[in-house]
Every structure is written in structure tokens, then in C-alpha cells.
């Protein structure tokens, strides 16, 4: 297994809730000359959206999360995408129940905390509070999935996902992007509701607009 001591040692420490020390684009550019070709290629799969870009229809439509994400050679990326997919499907289920709609997709049983997190988030007083709660849960999940391979490529992938979460959080600041946030949240929940109500074979849950991947 390749170790990336020099690259990882120079990275600023990330703290949830603070500003990102660099953009995700800058970080990927930094990694390009340091990672092996195989490890660098997987950076494109380190996204907040668990649906791989390769299975999207033209224009980014047709995302349903009905299928388990394609397996990669990275256990960390696989674990993250499975976790996030379960969270989103549980959000869809509880949203549908709240609207009195019949569910057409059963979320996976694992990871077990995904259902509890989704239920708690949708019970919070405001969409902003719910999304901040979920992003903190995502941050914690990334840490748990990363494990203790401090100088391996998993640390690189986890760092990129944390940067994406920090960028996403910046959209939620009232002075910078609350309008963008409201549009994002509405799109997520409307699409999730469409999935659970069985509206078509491929409900569109495309949340790319306004959200870092």
C-alpha cells in the first residue's frame, strides 16, 4: 500500500464549522502530482452524492439511488457511498410518511444509524438546522470510515470529502447563501418525495445544482 507521508503532513487540520483552508479544486490539483495514477483517478468518485457520475443520464438526470453504488477498489469510498445512499433513502422514506404517501422503496437496513439520523433531522424545527445536523453526522461518518491509516490514500479521500462538506456549509450562511440553500433543500426533499411515491421508474434526485460534489 502506498503511503503519502509528505502530502498528508503538509495538509492543514480541518475542523468542522470553520472555513475551509483551500477549495476542493485546489486540493485535487495539489494531489495530481503526488498520487499514483490509480489513486488519483478515484478522487473523482469522492463526492457527497453517492451516485457515480458514470451512471447518470445525459444532463445529470435519472438519479434514483435504487441500486447500490458500483464497487471500487477503495473500501473507504465504497463504505461512504453506501452510508450516504442509506441516509438519503431514509430521508425519502420519512419525508413520504410525513406527506402521507405510500413508500415504493425500502431503505437498506445497514448502516443502522442512517434511519435514526434521518428521522431526527426531519423532526427538527427548520430545514437549515436539519441540514447542519446531517452534515455533522456525515463528518462523523467519514471519520469512522477512515480508520487509522493516517498516511494512506484513504486519508486523502476523507480529506477531500471533508473539504466538500465545508464548502457546502458555506452555502448555509444567511449572509452568503441562504437563498441558495433553500433551493437546494427544497430540491432534495421534493425529489426524495417523488421517489417514495413511486412517481416513475427513475425518479430524479439530482442535487448537483448549488451543491459541491
N, C-alpha and C positions, 0 to 999 in steps of 0.2 A: 504494500500500500504506500502510495506516495505521500510524503509529508511536506508541508508548505510552511516551514518554520519562519522564514524571512517575511513572507507576505502577511501571515497572521500576526506576527509580533509587532508589526507596524500599524496595525489597524486600531483606530480609536475605540474605546469601550462604548458600547451602546446602552443607554438607559431609557426604558420605556417612558414616554411622556415628555422627553426632551427633544430638541431639534436634531435632525439627522446631521452628522458631521460631513456628509457628502451625499450626492444623489445616487440612486441605484445605477444610473447610466454611467456615472463616473467610476463607481466600484467595479462594474463589469469591464470597463475599459482597463482599469488597473489590473484586473485578473487575467486579461487576454494573453499577456506575455509571460505570465507566471505559471499558469496551469497547463497540464498536459492537454493535448487536443481533445481527448475523450472527456476529461473532467470539464474543460471549458465549454464543450458542446451542451452539457447538461445545465449550464447556467440559464439557458432559455426556458427550461422546464421548472425553474424555481419561481413560481408565480403565486399570487394569492388566489387565483382561480384554479381549482383542481382539474378542470377540463383541459387536456392538452390542446395546444393550438392546431396540431395536425389533424384533429378530428372535427374541427369546426367546418361548417359550410362556408361558402364564399360570402364575405361580408361580415363574418363573425356571428352568424345566426345558427340556430339549431342546437344550442347547448341545453342539455336536459339533465345531466348528471344521473341518468338512468343506468348507465353502465359504469362499472368500476374502471378507474383510470388505467391506461396502459402501463404495464410494469416497466421500470427502467432498471439499470444496473446499480442504482443508488437506493439502498434500503431507506435512507432518510427521506428522499424525495417521494418514494412510494408511500411511506408512512404518513407524511404530511398531506399528500393529496387524498388519501383515504380518510384521514381525520377531517379535513375541511369539507370533503364531499358529504360525510355523515352529518356534520353540523348544518350544512345548507339544506339537506333533505329534511332534517328535523325541524328547522325553521319553517320550511314549506308546510310540513305536516301540522304544526301548531298554529300557523297562520290560517290554514284551511279550516281547522277546527274552530278557530275564533270567528271565522266568517260563516260557519255553519255549512261548510261544503264537505262532500264525501271525498275521502282520500283515494287516490289511484296508485300511489307509490308508497311502499313501506320503507322507511329508512333502515339502514343496516343496524344490527344490534351493537356492533363494535365500531368505534370505541364507546363505552357505556356512558361516559360523561357528556357526549355530544347532545343527547336528548335533554339532559338536565340543564345544560348551558342554554340551549335554545329556548326551553320553557321559561327559564329565569329571565332571559333577555326580553322576550315578548311580554313579560309581565311588568317590566319597568315603566316608569312614568312617561318617558319621552324617547323618540327614536334615537336622538343623539346619545342619551345615556345608555341605551341598549347597544348601540354600535361601539361605544367606548368599552363597555363591558365585554363584548365579544372579541374586540381586538386585544384586550388584556389577556383573555383566555387563549387566543391564538399565539400570543407571545409566549405564554407559559407552555403551550403545547410544543412550540418549536424548541424551547429549552429542554423539555423532557425527551423529545425525539433525537436531539443532537447527541446526547450521551456525553462521554468523556474522551472522545477522540479529538483533543484540543488542537492538534496541528495537522489533522487530516482534512480532506476535501469537504467532509460533512460540515465542518466549522465554517467553511467558505459559503456553502449553500445556506446554512442557517443565518449567517450574517446578512446575506442578500435579502432573505425573507424579512428579517427584522427592519432593514432599511425600507423595504416596501411598506411595512406597517407604519413606520414613522412618517413616510411621505403621505400615506393615506390619512393619518391622523391630522396632518396639517390642513386637510380639506375641511375638517370639522370645526375649525376655529371660526367663531362668528364673524370676526373682522376680515377673514380671508376667504372663507368659502362655505358659509352655512347654506347659501342658496344651492351651491353645487352639491352639498351633502344631502339636502332634502330630495333633490332629483335622483341622486344615487340610491338612497334608501327606498324611495318610492318604487324605483325600477326593480330593485331586488325583490321586494315583497310582492309587487304585482306579478312578476314573473313566477315567483315561487307559488303564489296562489293559483296561477294558471296551470302549473304542473300538477298540483294536488287535486285540482278539479277535473283533471283528465281532459283538458282542452286541447286535443290534438295529439298525434303520436310523438311529436317533438316540440314540447313547449320551449319557448325561448327564455333562457335565463342568461342573458348576455349582459354582464355588469361592467363591461370594459369602459363605458362612457364615464369619464371623470375619475376612474379608479386606477391607481397604479397596479400593474400586474404583479 
